[in-house]
Amino acid sequence: TRLTQLRLVAELLEDEKLPSEEERRRSIGIIYREAHRLSHLVENILEFSRSSRTRIRNGEVEDLDVVEALE
């Protein structure tokens, strides 16, 4: 997953297991890009939750407009 990749690269940097400056720069680029993607994903989820009358119950998404129409 994206988080796994971020953690792996961060651990390599922290443990100083990347031998060259080029590899360290590449790893920092990976962290930046993946963090940006995750931020974008979280923003989309927050926007969806604000704009939709949707809730999650017992792991299932429930659209309140549909539920109210059926009741």
GROMACS elastic network, one bead per residue, 0.5 to 0.9 nm:
[ bonds ]
;  ai    aj funct       b0    kb
    1     4     6  0.51757   500
    1     5     6  0.63472   500
    1     6     6  0.87272   500
    2     5     6  0.51709   500
    2     6     6  0.62589   500
    2     7     6  0.86932   500
    2    34     6  0.63755   500
    2    35     6  0.84257   500
    2    37     6  0.85964   500
    2    38     6  0.76668   500
    3     6     6  0.50073   500
    3     7     6  0.61113   500
    3     8     6  0.85298   500
    3    34     6  0.79555   500
    3    35     6  0.85154   500
    3    38     6  0.83719   500
    4     7     6  0.51256   500
    4     8     6  0.60711   500
    4     9     6  0.86263   500
    5     8     6  0.51441   500
    5     9     6  0.61977   500
    5    10     6  0.84658   500
    5    30     6  0.84334   500
    5    31     6  0.81684   500
    5    34     6  0.81301   500
    6     9     6  0.54017   500
    6    10     6  0.60439   500
    6    11     6  0.85297   500
    6    30     6  0.74896   500
    6    31     6  0.55788   500
    6    32     6  0.89532   500
    6    34     6  0.68061   500
    6    35     6  0.76729   500
    7    10     6  0.50720   500
    7    11     6  0.59990   500
    7    12     6  0.85910   500
    7    31     6  0.86790   500
    8    11     6  0.51481   500
    8    12     6  0.62757   500
    8    13     6  0.87287   500
    9    12     6  0.50983   500
    9    13     6  0.62809   500
    9    14     6  0.85846   500
    9    27     6  0.60320   500
    9    28     6  0.79814   500
    9    30     6  0.77652   500
    9    31     6  0.71110   500
   10    13     6  0.51071   500
   10    14     6  0.60166   500
   10    15     6  0.85175   500
   10    27     6  0.78913   500
   10    28     6  0.82264   500
   10    31     6  0.74530   500
   11    15     6  0.59366   500
   11    16     6  0.83013   500
   11    17     6  0.84984   500
   12    15     6  0.52455   500
   12    16     6  0.60022   500
   12    17     6  0.51860   500
   12    18     6  0.63408   500
   12    24     6  0.89003   500
   12    27     6  0.86532   500
   13    16     6  0.50140   500
   13    17     6  0.63671   500
   13    18     6  0.64504   500
   13    24     6  0.68649   500
   13    27     6  0.77017   500
   13    28     6  0.84709   500
   14    17     6  0.78075   500
   15    18     6  0.82871   500
   16    19     6  0.74825   500
   16    24     6  0.89847   500
   18    21     6  0.78316   500
   18    22     6  0.89403   500
   18    23     6  0.60801   500
   18    24     6  0.60923   500
   18    27     6  0.87996   500
   19    22     6  0.86377   500
   19    23     6  0.71059   500
   19    24     6  0.78747   500
   20    23     6  0.53138   500
   20    24     6  0.64620   500
   20    25     6  0.87897   500
   21    24     6  0.50381   500
   21    25     6  0.61639   500
   21    26     6  0.85487   500
   22    25     6  0.51849   500
   22    26     6  0.61440   500
   22    27     6  0.85890   500
   23    26     6  0.50002   500
   23    27     6  0.60568   500
   23    28     6  0.85814   500
   24    27     6  0.50471   500
   24    28     6  0.61968   500
   24    29     6  0.86201   500
   25    28     6  0.50858   500
   25    29     6  0.62302   500
   25    30     6  0.87140   500
   26    29     6  0.50403   500
   26    30     6  0.63425   500
   26    31     6  0.88068   500
   27    31     6  0.62882   500
   27    32     6  0.86107   500
   28    31     6  0.50683   500
   28    32     6  0.61539   500
   28    33     6  0.86504   500
   29    32     6  0.50529   500
   29    33     6  0.61196   500
   29    34     6  0.85155   500
   30    33     6  0.52205   500
   30    34     6  0.60101   500
   30    35     6  0.83433   500
   31    34     6  0.53129   500
   31    35     6  0.59151   500
   31    36     6  0.84191   500
   32    35     6  0.52555   500
   32    36     6  0.61166   500
   32    37     6  0.87040   500
   33    36     6  0.50771   500
   33    37     6  0.62378   500
   33    38     6  0.86988   500
   34    37     6  0.50096   500
   34    38     6  0.61586   500
   34    39     6  0.85195   500
   35    38     6  0.51081   500
   35    39     6  0.60750   500
   35    40     6  0.85653   500
   36    39     6  0.50755   500
   36    40     6  0.61840   500
   36    41     6  0.86392   500
   37    40     6  0.50860   500
   37    41     6  0.62105   500
   37    42     6  0.87132   500
   38    42     6  0.61750   500
   38    43     6  0.85456   500
   39    42     6  0.51351   500
   39    43     6  0.61235   500
   39    44     6  0.86059   500
   40    43     6  0.50640   500
   40    44     6  0.62061   500
   40    45     6  0.86981   500
   41    44     6  0.51127   500
   41    45     6  0.62833   500
   41    46     6  0.86884   500
   42    45     6  0.50633   500
   42    46     6  0.61528   500
   42    47     6  0.85309   500
   43    46     6  0.51117   500
   43    47     6  0.60564   500
   43    48     6  0.85099   500
   44    47     6  0.50505   500
   44    48     6  0.60589   500
   44    49     6  0.85714   500
   45    48     6  0.50548   500
   45    49     6  0.61731   500
   45    50     6  0.86617   500
   46    49     6  0.50783   500
   46    50     6  0.62162   500
   46    51     6  0.86422   500
   47    50     6  0.51327   500
   47    51     6  0.60870   500
   47    52     6  0.83767   500
   48    51     6  0.52321   500
   48    52     6  0.57454   500
   48    53     6  0.89130   500
   48    54     6  0.85226   500
   49    52     6  0.54950   500
   49    53     6  0.72862   500
   49    54     6  0.67655   500
   49    55     6  0.80445   500
   50    53     6  0.77733   500
   50    54     6  0.89732   500
   51    54     6  0.87567   500
   52    55     6  0.86838   500
   52    63     6  0.79387   500
   52    64     6  0.87052   500
   53    62     6  0.86357   500
   53    63     6  0.61125   500
   53    64     6  0.55262   500
   53    65     6  0.67388   500
   54    61     6  0.67964   500
   54    62     6  0.56188   500
   54    64     6  0.56464   500
   54    65     6  0.80799   500
   55    60     6  0.83315   500
   55    61     6  0.58478   500
   55    62     6  0.53166   500
   55    63     6  0.65436   500
   55    64     6  0.72759   500
   56    59     6  0.60235   500
   56    60     6  0.54147   500
   56    62     6  0.58763   500
   56    63     6  0.86821   500
   57    60     6  0.54117   500
   57    61     6  0.65516   500
   57    62     6  0.70996   500
   58    61     6  0.84847   500
   62    65     6  0.88797   500
   62    66     6  0.80876   500
   62    67     6  0.73963   500
   63    66     6  0.55051   500
   63    67     6  0.63138   500
   63    68     6  0.87369   500
   64    68     6  0.59285   500
   64    69     6  0.84416   500
   65    68     6  0.52608   500
   65    69     6  0.62230   500
   65    70     6  0.87629   500
   66    69     6  0.51446   500
   66    70     6  0.63337   500
   66    71     6  0.88202   500
   67    70     6  0.52263   500
   67    71     6  0.63344   500
   68    71     6  0.51971   500
